[in-house]
């Protein structure tokens, strides 16, 4: 199994501008992400940046980096351009590691890549872990996923799914009594041919309502295999509070 890790990196972000270059233990966050990804079995790790400042930061630490267009609407568009620049196509495997996940587990990257290689019926793979609290289950900032009997995604939602009818009557203070609901982890494996085709697929209305780009894949009849991890990953960085928490964990 051979695969490439791509790390999309955008300089500006809504909640925490320039977070991709935030200092974490003496190195920019995107560099730490790439260094963690390099501990996986990936053949190579490449950052796909939208600004030359990111490229220079990566080069200063020996990280491969591509400068992509600044006007991409989504990270997937940026990854598609990176695939073209790297000459990846067809069944070449790519794992997308977000640039704000400095605590990403290399073993989780490997699991996502291995699942994609094993599931020839799927164009993508991703990951999830069990939710263990009702507050997390009902939190709209926590994306949930439900699976079919073959371990493929049926649907992703910000709503608490599967909806526990009887539990709702009591205020949803407990989790469903059967198998635990699953929190989606934003890590994706792609076949490069599909990744290059994905931006050309019309967006789906479900994607717009939920603000979840992966719903476009399901809307167009493609399948996503899901690896269920026994452990939850370390926190990502979306806000200043997240950044402070991660800095403490890295001390």
KAPE-V689796 format. One record per residue. N is the residue number from 1. RES is the residue in three letters. SS is DSSP state (~ for helix, > for strand, _ for the rest). PSI is psi in whole degrees, -180 to 180 (NA if undefined). D_LAST is the distance of its C-alpha to the last C-alpha in Angstrom with 2 decimals. Layout:
((N,RES,SS,PSI,D_LAST) (N,RES,SS,PSI,D_LAST))
This chain:
((1,UNK,_,123,34.54) (2,UNK,_,136,33.35) (3,UNK,>,160,31.34) (4,UNK,>,134,29.61) (5,UNK,>,128,26.38) (6,UNK,>,133,26.83) (7,UNK,>,102,24.12) (8,UNK,>,135,25.91) (9,UNK,>,114,24.35) (10,UNK,_,130,25.96) (11,UNK,_,-45,25.03) (12,UNK,_,140,26.21) (13,UNK,_,156,25.35) (14,UNK,_,-50,26.92) (15,UNK,_,-27,24.17) (16,UNK,_,85,21.52) (17,UNK,_,141,23.31) (18,UNK,_,22,21.74) (19,UNK,~,-27,18.64) (20,UNK,~,-24,19.09) (21,UNK,~,10,18.16) (22,UNK,_,141,15.29) (23,UNK,>,127,12.59) (24,UNK,>,102,9.45) (25,UNK,_,33,7.66) (26,UNK,_,-1,11.20) (27,UNK,>,153,13.27) (28,UNK,>,150,15.20) (29,UNK,~,-44,14.44) (30,UNK,~,-33,17.75) (31,UNK,~,-43,16.99) (32,UNK,~,-40,13.86) (33,UNK,~,-48,16.25) (34,UNK,~,-38,18.92) (35,UNK,~,-39,16.92) (36,UNK,~,-43,16.10) (37,UNK,~,-31,19.77) (38,UNK,_,-14,20.95) (39,UNK,_,-7,19.82) (40,UNK,_,-174,22.53) (41,UNK,_,14,26.22) (42,UNK,_,141,26.95) (43,UNK,_,-32,29.48) (44,UNK,>,157,27.77) (45,UNK,>,126,25.14) (46,UNK,>,130,26.41) (47,UNK,>,133,25.08) (48,UNK,>,102,27.97) (49,UNK,>,158,27.47) (50,UNK,_,4,29.72) (51,UNK,_,141,29.06) (52,UNK,~,-25,29.33) (53,UNK,~,-37,26.22) (54,UNK,~,-42,24.18) (55,UNK,~,-46,26.35) (56,UNK,~,-39,25.72) (57,UNK,~,-41,21.92) (58,UNK,~,-46,22.20) (59,UNK,~,-35,24.80) (60,UNK,~,-21,22.75) (61,UNK,_,16,20.26) (62,UNK,_,26,23.10) (63,UNK,_,130,22.90) (64,UNK,>,136,26.36) (65,UNK,>,139,27.13) (66,UNK,>,141,30.35) (67,UNK,>,117,31.54) (68,UNK,_,174,33.17) (69,UNK,_,150,35.32) (70,UNK,_,-15,33.90) (71,UNK,_,17,36.26) (72,UNK,_,137,35.12) (73,UNK,_,-32,35.29) (74,UNK,_,166,32.74) (75,UNK,~,-33,30.06) (76,UNK,~,-38,32.71) (77,UNK,~,-41,35.06) (78,UNK,~,-41,32.52) (79,UNK,~,-38,31.97) (80,UNK,~,-42,35.74) (81,UNK,~,-40,36.18) (82,UNK,~,-39,33.54) (83,UNK,~,-41,35.52) (84,UNK,~,-45,38.63) (85,UNK,~,-31,37.13) (86,UNK,~,-5,35.91) (87,UNK,_,26,39.24) (88,UNK,_,140,37.91) (89,UNK,_,177,40.48) (90,UNK,_,-128,42.16) (91,UNK,_,9,40.22) (92,UNK,_,133,37.40) (93,UNK,>,135,34.20) (94,UNK,>,136,31.36) (95,UNK,>,125,28.09) (96,UNK,>,113,26.68) (97,UNK,_,123,22.88) (98,UNK,_,143,21.96) (99,UNK,_,-4,20.07) (100,UNK,_,28,17.83) (101,UNK,_,70,16.49) (102,UNK,_,-11,13.33) (103,UNK,_,17,12.67) (104,UNK,_,137,16.33) (105,UNK,_,124,17.45) (106,UNK,~,-36,19.70) (107,UNK,~,-30,22.05) (108,UNK,~,-37,22.69) (109,UNK,~,-46,23.74) (110,UNK,~,-41,26.05) (111,UNK,~,-40,27.49) (112,UNK,~,-42,28.35) (113,UNK,~,-43,30.05) (114,UNK,~,-39,31.90) (115,UNK,~,-42,33.18) (116,UNK,~,-42,34.56) (117,UNK,~,-36,36.30) (118,UNK,~,-30,37.82) (119,UNK,_,84,38.98) (120,UNK,_,-11,41.64) (121,UNK,_,-3,42.85) (122,UNK,_,144,39.77) (123,UNK,_,-13,38.80) (124,UNK,>,161,35.17) (125,UNK,>,158,32.54) (126,UNK,>,-170,29.56) (127,UNK,>,162,27.45) (128,UNK,>,165,27.14) (129,UNK,>,161,25.92) (130,UNK,>,137,27.59) (131,UNK,_,135,27.25) (132,UNK,_,11,26.98) (133,UNK,_,146,27.68) (134,UNK,~,-33,30.65) (135,UNK,~,-38,28.64) (136,UNK,~,-39,26.81) (137,UNK,~,-37,30.22) (138,UNK,~,-4,31.85) (139,UNK,_,120,29.14) (140,UNK,_,-15,30.60) (141,UNK,_,-9,27.23) (142,UNK,_,116,26.72) (143,UNK,_,129,28.96) (144,UNK,>,157,30.98) (145,UNK,>,142,33.02) (146,UNK,>,146,36.07) (147,UNK,>,159,37.40) (148,UNK,_,-177,40.85) (149,UNK,_,-17,42.03) (150,UNK,_,10,41.01) (151,UNK,_,23,37.35) (152,UNK,>,151,37.89) (153,UNK,>,129,36.81) (154,UNK,>,-40,39.60) (155,UNK,>,148,37.91) (156,UNK,>,142,34.67) (157,UNK,>,154,34.55) (158,UNK,_,-14,32.64) (159,UNK,_,160,35.11) (160,UNK,_,104,34.74) (161,UNK,_,144,36.43) (162,UNK,_,144,38.29) (163,UNK,_,122,39.94) (164,UNK,_,100,40.67) (165,UNK,~,-49,44.09) (166,UNK,~,-35,44.54) (167,UNK,~,-32,41.02) (168,UNK,~,-35,41.51) (169,UNK,~,-24,44.43) (170,UNK,_,13,42.28) (171,UNK,_,8,39.67) (172,UNK,_,53,37.29) (173,UNK,_,-4,35.28) (174,UNK,_,163,34.94) (175,UNK,_,157,34.20) (176,UNK,_,142,37.21) (177,UNK,_,-14,38.48) (178,UNK,_,-142,38.84) (179,UNK,_,144,36.10) (180,UNK,_,146,32.86) (181,UNK,_,162,32.47) (182,UNK,>,133,30.06) (183,UNK,>,130,27.30) (184,UNK,>,137,27.44) (185,UNK,>,128,24.48) (186,UNK,>,59,24.95) (187,UNK,>,130,25.11) (188,UNK,>,137,28.57) (189,UNK,>,141,30.67) (190,UNK,>,151,33.86) (191,UNK,>,130,36.97) (192,UNK,~,-35,37.13) (193,UNK,~,-42,40.74) (194,UNK,~,-39,39.94) (195,UNK,~,-39,36.94) (196,UNK,~,-26,39.29) (197,UNK,~,-26,41.84) (198,UNK,~,-46,39.61) (199,UNK,_,-19,39.61) (200,UNK,_,-10,43.40) (201,UNK,_,135,43.66) (202,UNK,_,137,44.73) (203,UNK,_,150,42.10) (204,UNK,_,153,42.92) (205,UNK,~,-32,43.64) (206,UNK,~,-40,41.19) (207,UNK,~,-41,38.42) (208,UNK,~,-40,39.38) (209,UNK,~,-47,39.56) (210,UNK,~,-16,36.26) (211,UNK,_,50,34.44) (212,UNK,_,107,33.42) (213,UNK,_,-29,34.39) (214,UNK,_,-18,34.47) (215,UNK,~,-21,37.51) (216,UNK,~,-36,39.53) (217,UNK,~,-50,39.28) (218,UNK,~,-37,40.77) (219,UNK,~,-36,43.30) (220,UNK,_,15,44.77) (221,UNK,_,9,45.16) (222,UNK,_,165,42.42) (223,UNK,_,146,40.24) (224,UNK,>,119,36.52) (225,UNK,>,143,35.39) (226,UNK,>,122,32.45) (227,UNK,>,123,30.09) (228,UNK,>,112,29.07) (229,UNK,>,144,25.68) (230,UNK,_,-17,25.25) (231,UNK,_,151,21.61) (232,UNK,_,145,20.15) (233,UNK,_,165,17.75) (234,UNK,_,162,14.32) (235,UNK,_,146,14.87) (236,UNK,_,-177,16.16) (237,UNK,_,112,16.18) (238,UNK,_,-29,19.50) (239,UNK,_,172,18.95) (240,UNK,~,-35,17.00) (241,UNK,~,-41,15.89) (242,UNK,~,-43,14.65) (243,UNK,~,-43,12.68) (244,UNK,~,-39,11.01) (245,UNK,~,-45,10.33) (246,UNK,~,-39,8.88) (247,UNK,~,-40,6.51) (248,UNK,~,-39,5.35) (249,UNK,~,-25,5.61) (250,UNK,_,-7,3.81) (251,UNK,_,NA,0.00))
